[in-house]
Amino acid sequence: MQRVLYAGVIIAVILQVMTGLAIWKPVQLAWLAGLLGGYPIARGIHLAIMFGIVAFVLVHVALVVIHPRTLKSMIVTVPAEIEQSR
């Protein structure tokens, strides 16, 4: 499940860049905007993906607040199990 979600985030970021380019330069990249369903649809997709990425980040920040020792183990590369036994 976790791998599927992280793969989904990577796909979401790629799609976010594509929709961002389509709404940034809709005339020069008309083929990309057309591929995404036109300017208004690309804009809606871009907004929806942005909300999803923000929710993903907020959940991760909340998890770090709930379990702060995991952040230290990620930064210092000390497993949390070893840290707890000290």
N, C-alpha and C positions, 0 to 999 in steps of 0.2 A: 504494500500500500504506500509506504513512504517513498519508494523509488518511483512509483507512478506519479505521485504528487510532485516530486522534484523534477521529473521529466516534463510534467505539465507546466511547471514554472519556466523551464527553459523554452518550451514551445511558446508560452505566453509572452516571454520577453522578445522572442523573434517576431511574433505577430505584432507586438506593440511597436517595434521598430518599423515594420512594414506599413502599418496603418499610420504611424507618425509621418513617415515619408510621403504617403499618399495624401494626407491632409495638409502637409507643409507645402508641397509643390504639386497641386492637383492638375495644373495645366501641363507641366513638363513630364509628370509621371501619370498621365491619364490612363495608360494601360494598367498601372498598378491600382489606381483608384477604381477602374472598371472591374478588375479582377476581384476586388473586395466588395463589389456591389454598388459602387458610386461613392461620391464624397460624403453624403449624409450617413450612409451605412458604415463607412470606414470610420467616421467620427464616433458613431455609437459604439462600435467594436473597441475603438481605442479607449473610450471612457470606461467601458465595462471591464476591460483588461486592467486598466489602471486601478479600479476599485479592488479587483482580485489581488493584484500585487501588493497594494497597501494593506489589505486584510491579512495576507500571508506574512508580511513584515510585522504587523501588530501582534499576531498570534505568537511569532517567534520572540518578540520583545517581552510579551507577557509570560512566556515560558521561562525566559531568563530571570525575570523578576520573581517568579514562583520558586525556581530552583537556581539560585545564584552561583552555587559551586560548579555548575556545569560550564559557565562562562569562563571561569578561571582555568578549568581543565582544557578548554578549547584553545585558550591563548597560550598557556604555558606548556601544553601537551603532556600534562600529568593526568593519567586516568583518574576519574572520580573515585573509583573503588580504593585505589592506593591512598588518595588524599584523605578519605574517611577513616582509614585505619591508623593514621598518624595521631 
